[in-house]
């Protein structure tokens, strides 16, 4: 009897050892599956972040282009206004000269005999 109970306990110990090993393998597989799923989610998050950054960069480049177009239009308008102002200043100077000439003629005519030589 002693011998059979010793074999029985060895057999039981082997079964327990096999069960523990099977349980450890099962936990290892479960952890590996969990890690793979976590890595997959991480890759998806990174891909979404990259897509979001690409979309944002595209939007900012478009906005920059619109601002640049507006800036160029404003610059051109400013140059046009400056050119028009230069023309108007020249016209003002010419008109002042004409007014001065006309005032001199009026003064000359008012000062004397109507501007005609005396006879």
C-alpha angles and dihedrals in degrees: 000000000000091000095050092049089052091052090046092053092047090049090048090048091051091050091050090048091049091047091050091048091048090049091050091049090050092050090047092052091046091050091047091051090047091050092049091051091048091050090049091052090047091052090049091050091050092047090051091048090050092048090049091050091048090050091048092048090050091050092049092049090051091048091048090051091052091049090049091051090050091047092050091048091050091048091050091048090050091051090049092050091048090051091048090048090052090052091048092049090052090049090049090052091049092048091049089053090049091048091049090050092048091048090052090051091048091048091049092048093045094048099059147007098323092286095289121125115255116255 
